[in-house]
């Protein structure tokens, strides 16, 4: 699949099975927004040309980092403060607390079932 190469100028694409993540970084907020917009539009065009569907209910936007700069929400995106990707919960600060909390809940349920 050569599609990720077409996006390199604007975004890094991570693909696994039917999951796709676009990672866009820039110190300049305006340029970040432009690059994100272009990358997503290129992705939409690619999907339409190849009879692929983007599930809008699963399409999320999240900003990472300790600087709380305001990034405009993209159309058709849901803003999120944490996202589950390939079984790992990532939060906006890249801390492990959400992942650990989730694992503790699962382990607690498993231990209760064993008793």
N, CA, C and O of each residue as an XYZ file, in Angstrom:
460
protein
N       0.842     -1.178      0.000
C       0.000      0.000      0.000
C       0.891      1.246      0.000
O       1.628      1.489      0.956
N       0.819      2.014     -1.053
C       1.662      3.201     -1.181
C       1.011      4.462     -0.628
O       1.612      5.536     -0.674
N      -0.196      4.350     -0.112
C      -0.889      5.546      0.359
C      -0.152      6.303      1.464
O      -0.096      7.531      1.401
N       0.418      5.634      2.476
C       1.132      6.391      3.519
C       2.238      7.293      2.972
O       2.500      8.356      3.534
N       2.888      6.880      1.881
C       3.942      7.707      1.292
C       3.396      9.027      0.766
O       4.085     10.046      0.815
N       2.171      9.019      0.264
C       1.557     10.236     -0.269
C       1.266     11.247      0.831
O       1.170     12.446      0.567
N       1.126     10.773      2.054
C       0.799     11.650      3.185
C       2.021     12.171      3.931
O       1.890     13.055      4.777
N       3.197     11.646      3.636
C       4.392     11.929      4.440
C       4.633     13.408      4.707
O       5.116     13.769      5.781
N       4.308     14.261      3.756
C       4.537     15.699      3.929
C       3.643     16.291      5.021
O       3.990     17.302      5.631
N       2.495     15.660      5.262
C       1.506     16.232      6.176
C       1.315     15.442      7.460
O       1.028     16.018      8.510
N       1.471     14.140      7.384
C       1.111     13.297      8.517
C       1.810     11.945      8.411
O       2.182     11.508      7.322
N       1.981     11.291      9.556
C       2.487      9.912      9.573
C       1.282      9.004      9.745
O       0.410      9.258     10.576
N       1.243      7.954      8.959
C       0.119      7.030      9.010
C       0.577      5.704      9.609
O       1.600      5.144      9.215
N      -0.203      5.218     10.567
C       0.036      3.907     11.163
C      -1.172      3.044     10.813
O      -2.311      3.391     11.125
N      -0.904      1.919     10.162
C      -1.989      1.039      9.729
C      -1.791     -0.352     10.322
O      -0.682     -0.887     10.327
N      -2.886     -0.929     10.824
C      -2.870     -2.296     11.327
C      -4.243     -2.900     11.053
O      -5.244     -2.442     11.604
N      -4.293     -3.914     10.216
C      -5.551     -4.549      9.813
C      -6.505     -3.478      9.289
O      -6.202     -2.820      8.294
N      -7.656     -3.291      9.944
C      -8.594     -2.270      9.474
C      -8.524     -0.989     10.304
O      -9.414     -0.144     10.214
N      -7.480     -0.842     11.104
C      -7.268      0.357     11.925
C      -6.251      1.275     11.252
O      -5.206      0.815     10.791
N      -6.553      2.554     11.196
C      -5.618      3.532     10.644
C      -5.551      4.725     11.581
O      -6.578      5.226     12.040
N      -4.340      5.174     11.861
C      -4.121      6.344     12.715
C      -3.291      7.344     11.929
O      -2.279      6.986     11.326
N      -3.723      8.598     11.939
C      -2.943      9.683     11.354
C      -2.315     10.464     12.495
O      -3.023     10.948     13.379
N      -1.002     10.591     12.484
C      -0.284     11.373     13.494
C       0.268     12.620     12.823
O       1.050     12.535     11.876
N      -0.145     13.773     13.320
C       0.294     15.039     12.752
C       0.930     15.856     13.855
O       0.353     16.007     14.932
N       2.110     16.384     13.597
C       2.823     17.173     14.605
C       3.368     18.446     13.971
O       3.844     18.442     12.835
N       3.288     19.534     14.731
C       3.880     20.793     14.308
C       3.845     21.738     15.500
O       2.853     21.781     16.228
N       4.905     22.487     15.705
C       4.936     23.447     16.816
C       3.999     24.625     16.567
O       3.536     25.267     17.510
N       3.726     24.901     15.315
C       2.838     25.999     14.939
C       1.408     25.453     14.837
O       1.125     24.598     13.998
N       0.514     25.951     15.694
C      -0.857     25.432     15.764
C      -1.580     25.578     14.431
O      -2.274     24.659     13.996
N      -1.419     26.729     13.782
C      -2.108     26.942     12.509
C      -1.646     25.923     11.463
O      -2.463     25.368     10.729
N      -0.340     25.684     11.400
C       0.188     24.714     10.434
C      -0.243     23.295     10.795
O      -0.492     22.474      9.911
N      -0.331     23.009     12.082
C      -0.819     21.706     12.539
C      -2.241     21.475     12.044
O      -2.566     20.398     11.544
N      -3.085     22.492     12.187
C      -4.470     22.375     11.745
C      -4.557     22.193     10.232
O      -5.346     21.382      9.747
N      -3.747     22.946      9.487
C      -3.740     22.830      8.025
C      -3.295     21.428      7.610
O      -3.936     20.792      6.773
N      -2.192     20.947      8.197
C      -1.679     19.616      7.855
C      -2.685     18.521      8.191
O      -2.856     17.572      7.427
N      -3.349     18.655      9.335
C      -4.357     17.670      9.736
C      -5.521     17.666      8.752
O      -5.996     16.607      8.343
N      -5.969     18.847      8.383
C      -7.075     18.979      7.431
C      -6.709     18.353      6.083
O      -7.493     17.593      5.515
N      -5.521     18.673      5.576
C      -5.076     18.126      4.287
C      -4.947     16.603      4.363
O      -5.417     15.893      3.474
N      -4.312     16.104      5.424
C      -4.115     14.655      5.562
C      -5.450     13.921      5.623
O      -5.616     12.875      4.996
N      -6.397     14.466      6.376
C      -7.688     13.786      6.474
C      -8.441     13.841      5.152
O      -9.071     12.859      4.758
N      -8.383     14.976      4.462
C      -9.052     15.068      3.162
C      -8.434     14.116      2.144
O      -9.148     13.504      1.350
N      -7.114     13.991      2.165
C      -6.452     13.033      1.274
C      -6.881     11.605      1.608
O      -7.064     10.777      0.716
N      -7.039     11.329      2.898
C      -7.482     10.004      3.337
C      -8.907      9.732      2.869
O      -9.207      8.644      2.379
N      -9.785     10.724      3.021
C     -11.163     10.571      2.555
C     -11.206     10.315      1.049
O     -11.924      9.428      0.589
N     -10.443     11.087      0.289
C     -10.410     10.908     -1.168
C      -9.934      9.506     -1.536
O     -10.516      8.850     -2.400
N      -8.872      9.054     -0.875
C      -8.334      7.718     -1.133
C      -9.395      6.654     -0.845
O      -9.584      5.722     -1.628
N     -10.077      6.804      0.277
C     -11.098      5.822      0.652
C     -12.241      5.798     -0.360
O     -12.709      4.726     -0.745
N     -12.687      6.963     -0.786
C     -13.776      7.009     -1.767
C     -13.362      6.362     -3.088
O     -14.140      5.620     -3.686
N     -12.143      6.641     -3.543
C     -11.661      6.074     -4.814
C     -11.474      4.564     -4.742
O     -11.504      3.886     -5.769
N     -11.284      4.035     -3.546
C     -11.024      2.606     -3.370
C     -12.170      1.865     -2.686
O     -11.984      0.766     -2.165
N     -13.352      2.474     -2.691
C     -14.551      1.870     -2.102
C     -14.348      1.437     -0.656
O     -14.801      0.367     -0.248
N     -13.666      2.271      0.110
C     -13.472      2.039      1.542
C     -14.329      3.031      2.311
O     -14.623      4.120      1.819
N     -14.727      2.655      3.507
C     -15.602      3.499      4.322
C     -14.877      3.913      5.592
O     -14.248      3.088      6.256
N     -14.968      5.198      5.928
C     -14.454      5.698      7.204
C     -15.620      5.691      8.183
O     -16.643      6.331      7.937
N     -15.476      4.984      9.272
C     -16.523      4.915     10.286
C     -16.445      6.179     11.139
O     -15.587      6.296     12.014
N     -17.353      7.127     10.874
C     -17.302      8.415     11.572
C     -17.525      8.279     13.072
O     -17.039      9.106     13.843
N     -18.256      7.245     13.498
C     -18.479      7.078     14.939
C     -17.197      6.660     15.658
O     -17.086      6.817     16.874
N     -16.227      6.127     14.908
C     -14.948      5.732     15.497
C     -13.826      6.713     15.174
O     -12.686      6.509     15.593
N     -14.135      7.775     14.433
C     -13.120      8.754     14.043
C     -12.961      9.766     15.166
O     -13.894     10.505     15.481
N     -11.784      9.800     15.764
C     -11.523     10.649     16.933
C     -10.346     11.582     16.668
O      -9.475     11.301     15.845
N     -10.347     12.677     17.378
C      -9.241     13.636     17.335
C      -8.752     13.851     18.760
O      -9.545     14.109     19.666
N      -7.445     13.744     18.951
C      -6.885     13.950     20.282
C      -5.563     14.683     20.161
O      -4.750     14.391     19.284
N      -5.360     15.641     21.056
C      -4.096     16.379     21.112
C      -3.273     15.833     22.261
O      -3.784     15.632     23.363
N      -1.991     15.593     21.999
C      -1.076     15.094     23.015
C      -0.172     16.221     23.477
O       0.097     17.162     22.730
N       0.294     16.122     24.715
C       1.310     17.047     25.198
C       0.891     17.783     26.442
O      -0.268     17.743     26.858
N       1.871     18.463     27.034
C       1.604     19.188     28.273
C       1.201     20.636     28.024
O       0.713     21.301     28.938
N       1.393     21.133     26.819
C       0.936     22.483     26.492
C      -0.520     22.390     26.071
O      -0.868     21.611     25.184
N      -1.350     23.166     26.692
C      -2.777     23.082     26.423
C      -3.205     24.116     25.378
O      -4.125     24.901     25.612
N      -2.542     24.110     24.244
C      -2.929     24.986     23.150
C      -4.247     24.475     22.569
O      -4.486     23.268     22.525
N      -5.073     25.374     22.137
C      -6.362     24.998     21.594
C      -6.229     24.676     20.111
O      -5.835     25.522     19.307
N      -6.558     23.461     19.773
C      -6.552     23.025     18.382
C      -8.006     22.905     17.951
O      -8.807     22.260     18.627
N      -8.343     23.523     16.832
C      -9.723     23.475     16.348
C     -10.138     22.043     16.063
O      -9.351     21.236     15.568
N     -11.378     21.748     16.381
C     -11.896     20.409     16.117
C     -12.216     20.284     14.632
O     -12.840     21.166     14.043
N     -11.786     19.195     14.047
C     -12.039     18.936     12.632
C     -13.502     18.542     12.440
O     -14.105     17.931     13.322
N     -14.077     18.898     11.269
C     -15.446     18.449     10.984
C     -15.498     16.920     10.955
O     -14.558     16.275     10.492
N     -16.571     16.355     11.438
C     -16.800     14.904     11.465
C     -15.889     14.157     12.429
O     -15.829     12.928     12.390
N     -15.181     14.873     13.290
C     -14.329     14.243     14.298
C     -14.993     14.420     15.655
O     -15.683     15.410     15.897
N     -14.779     13.464     16.522
C     -15.182     13.595     17.910
C     -13.920     13.859     18.717
O     -12.955     13.099     18.634
N     -13.925     14.940     19.503
C     -12.769     15.235     20.360
C     -12.727     14.209     21.487
O     -13.762     13.827     22.032
N     -11.523     13.769     21.828
C     -11.366     12.759     22.874
C     -10.196     13.122     23.766
O      -9.212     13.699     23.303
N     -10.300     12.782     25.062
C      -9.166     12.989     25.970
C      -8.410     11.683     26.202
O      -7.328     11.672     26.789
N      -9.008     10.567     25.724
C      -8.294      9.288     25.721
C      -8.859      8.426     24.599
O     -10.027      8.535     24.224
N      -7.990      7.567     24.079
C      -8.351      6.714     22.953
C      -7.783      5.319     23.198
O      -6.662      5.174     23.684
N      -8.565      4.297     22.860
C      -8.066      2.927     22.944
C      -7.583      2.523     21.555
O      -8.356      2.516     20.597
N      -6.305      2.190     21.457
C      -5.723      1.782     20.175
C      -4.982      0.470     20.358
O      -4.039      0.374     21.143
N      -5.424     -0.538     19.619
C      -4.832     -1.877     19.701
C      -4.759     -2.383     21.140
O      -3.781     -3.017     21.539
N      -5.812     -2.094     21.915
C      -5.905     -2.592     23.278
C      -5.234     -1.747     24.339
O      -5.333     -2.056     25.527
N      -4.552     -0.683     23.935
C      -3.861      0.190     24.891
C      -4.596      1.526     24.944
O      -4.905      2.117     23.910
N      -4.869      1.992     26.153
C      -5.548      3.273     26.315
C      -4.500      4.377     26.401
O      -3.647      4.382     27.289
N      -4.585      5.313     25.454
C      -3.684      6.468     25.419
C      -4.462      7.692     25.869
O      -5.576      7.928     25.402
N      -3.878      8.477     26.781
C      -4.527      9.727     27.161
C      -3.699     10.901     26.654
O      -2.585     10.724     26.161
N      -4.260     12.102     26.782
C      -3.632     13.288     26.198
C      -2.281     13.636     26.818
O      -1.503     14.379     26.220
N      -1.994     13.111     28.006
C      -0.702     13.356     28.655
C       0.265     12.191     28.481
O       1.386     12.220     28.989
N      -0.179     11.169     27.759
C       0.602      9.944     27.554
C       1.029      9.313     28.880
O       2.140      8.800     29.016
N       0.119      9.364     29.849
C       0.375      8.703     31.130
C      -0.252      7.308     31.075
O      -1.062      7.014     30.196
N       0.129      6.470     32.008
C      -0.379      5.107     32.043
C      -1.607      4.969     32.935
O      -2.146      3.868     33.054
N      -2.064      6.033     33.559
C      -3.125      5.913     34.564
C      -4.416      5.313     34.002
O      -5.006      4.446     34.646
N      -4.864      5.737     32.845
C      -6.096      5.177     32.267
C      -5.933      3.703     31.937
O      -6.848      2.910     32.158
N      -4.779      3.334     31.412
C      -4.508      1.930     31.074
C      -4.464      1.074     32.337
O      -5.041     -0.013     32.371
N      -3.784      1.559     33.368
C      -3.679      0.817     34.627
C      -5.054      0.688     35.275
O      -5.405     -0.386     35.763
N      -5.840      1.769     35.286
C      -7.195      1.708     35.847
C      -8.035      0.650     35.128
O      -8.745     -0.125     35.768
N      -7.949      0.625     33.811
C      -8.701     -0.346     33.019
C      -8.265     -1.781     33.341
O      -9.103     -2.669     33.497
N      -6.966     -1.996     33.437
C      -6.460     -3.332     33.779
C      -6.891     -3.756     35.179
O      -7.234     -4.919     35.395
N      -6.877     -2.825     36.131
C      -7.312     -3.145     37.497
C      -8.778     -3.566     37.523
O      -9.142     -4.498     38.240
N      -9.621     -2.886     36.746
C     -11.030     -3.277     36.666
C     -11.172     -4.696     36.117
O     -11.927     -5.506     36.656
N     -10.450     -4.985     35.054
C     -10.520     -6.325     34.455
C      -9.996     -7.391     35.413
O     -10.592     -8.460     35.548
N      -8.885     -7.096     36.075
C      -8.317     -8.057     37.023
C      -9.234     -8.263     38.220
O      -9.368     -9.382     38.716
N      -9.867     -7.186     38.686
C     -10.803     -7.298     39.799
C     -11.969     -8.204     39.447
O     -12.388     -9.032     40.256
N     -12.492     -8.046     38.237
C     -13.589     -8.904     37.777
C     -13.137    -10.351     37.656
O     -13.869    -11.269     38.025
N     -11.933    -10.553     37.141
C     -11.406    -11.916     36.987
C     -11.202    -12.571     38.347
O     -11.525    -13.746     38.520
N     -10.672    -11.830     39.310
C     -10.461    -12.380     40.653
C     -11.786    -12.723     41.321
O     -11.892    -13.746     41.997
N     -12.794    -11.880     41.137
C     -14.108    -12.145     41.707
C     -14.690    -13.429     41.109
O     -15.299    -14.229     41.819
N     -14.498    -13.619     39.807
C     -15.017    -14.817     39.140
C     -14.323    -16.079     39.634
O     -14.935    -17.147     39.679
N     -13.058    -15.966     40.003
C     -12.291    -17.121     40.484
C     -12.756    -17.551     41.869
O     -12.761    -18.743     42.176
N     -13.149    -16.588     42.713
C     -13.556    -16.902     44.092
C     -14.721    -17.793     44.117
O     -15.196    -18.157     45.193
